Amino acid sequence: MDQEHNHTYMNKEIIAEKFRLLQDRICKAIETTDGKANFMEDTWERKEGGGGRSRVIVNGNIIEKGGVQFSAVHGKLPEKIKHKLNLSNSNFFATGVSLIMHPENPHVPIVHMNVRYFELEDGTFWFGGGIDLTPIYINVDQAKDFHKELKEVCDRHHPEYYSKFKTWADDYFFLPFREETRGIGGIFFDHLNGTDGLSKEEIFNFTMDVGNLFAPLYCRILSQNKGESYSEKEKDWQLHRRGRYAEFNLVLDKGTKFGLDTNGRTESILVSMPPEVKWTYQYPIESGSKEELTLSLLKKGINWVE
């Protein structure tokens, strides 16, 4: 494919449209798997330029609260973002899909996925994204399967992607003040701009493969785990663990900060928060319990695929 054709094919409108269609496919898959609730949709406009579609699902058979957000925004970069990203150019375009699912059953893990694209008017661009899983109780076999699928997608595009992006996720989804990872990780990547030898189109294809992996991968976990019975104690542990999730999103998450710093829509940004959560002072952990096992696996550097 010649450069010029390649360039016109990969323009920002096409990327935004593909992301918009990805949002549709994901919402449909979640609704079908949940079998009860449907997404409500809000379309919104950003006064500085662009807008998006926020879709939220609540009180389903499996999903207590979930959000799948699409946005495509443009305009002048706020000074603090320019400063933080060390950019001189100020007109930007950003589009992406980002989602979080909070299931009702403690045996169904929380999940997060996003894919995004950013460009400046001088042609600077990059892609980012990732998927990570946060089980309330870690199921080792499921964790292995999850990582195996992510590795397969990465391996199709670049031999180093999985190990690099898995380490990046371990480091990123980590609460230093708790000395624990947010969950079993996954992959996380940012600023992919062709310096690793892939063309813009190849990076886009990788990013879309990550986005398209989400629904079959997560819906399978939903179907497998939704029927497990749980006790009041397990529900209490879930509310406690959701507190850690909330801490990460509010204190450390770069997407939350970027959204708020660029005057994004607060309701859409904070839809990632769990519907119900509990902070228990010095939560008692019994020796030999499932809770203790889960805590022992909230560590960086676990090799899940071997």
C-alpha positions, 0 to 999 in steps of 0.5 A: 500500500503506497504511503499516500493511500495508507495515510488517507486510510488512517485518518482520524475520522476513520479511527474514531468511526472504528472506535464508535463501532467497537463501542456498539459491538461491546455493548451488544455482547455485554447485553446479550451475556447479561440477559436482563439490563440494557445500556442507557445512552447519553450523547454529550458535547464538549464546548471546546470541541468534540463530544462522545457517547456515554453508555451505562448499564445498571442492575443487570443479572450479572453486571451491577454497574458498567460503563462503555464510553466513546469520545472524540474530542479536539481543540487546544491542549490545556497548558498543564497537559502541554507541560506534562507531555512536554509538547509545544504544539497545542491543537489536539485530537483524541478519540477512544473507547474506555470501559469498566464493569462491576459485577454483582457477584464477588466471584465475577471479576471487575474488568477494565479495557481501553483503546485510544488514539491521540494526534497533534496538528503537526502529525505527531500521533500515538496509540494506547490502551490495554485490558486488565482484570481485577478478581475479588477472588483470584481463580488461578486457571482463569488468570492463566487463560486470560493472560494466554489470550492476551499473549496470543493477540500480542504475539500476532503483532510483535514478539516483544509486545506481551512481555513488555506490555504485561510488565507495563501493566504490572507497574501501572496497575499498582498501588504503591501505598498498599504494596499490591497490584490492582488485580492480576494485571493484563497488558498496558501500552501507551505512546505507540507511534511507530518507533518499534518498526510498525507502521501507523496502520499496523499499530492501529490493527493491533489496537483494534485487535485488543479492543475486539478481544475484550467481549469474547474474553470477558463474556466467557468469564461472565458466563462461567462465574455468574452462577457461583453462590456466595456468602455475606462474608464474600460480599463484604470482601468484595465491597472492601476490595472495590475500595482498592479499585476506587483508590486507584482510579481516584489517586493514580489513574492517568486517564482520570486525570487527563479527562478532568484536566481537559474539561472532560465530562465528569459523569463519564470519567467517574462512571468507573467508580463502583456502585457500592464500596466499603472501607474497613479499618484493618480488614481481618485476614484469616490464615489459610483463607481464600482472601489470604490466597488472593492477597498473596497473588497481588504481586508484580512479575507473576508469570501467568502463561507458563 
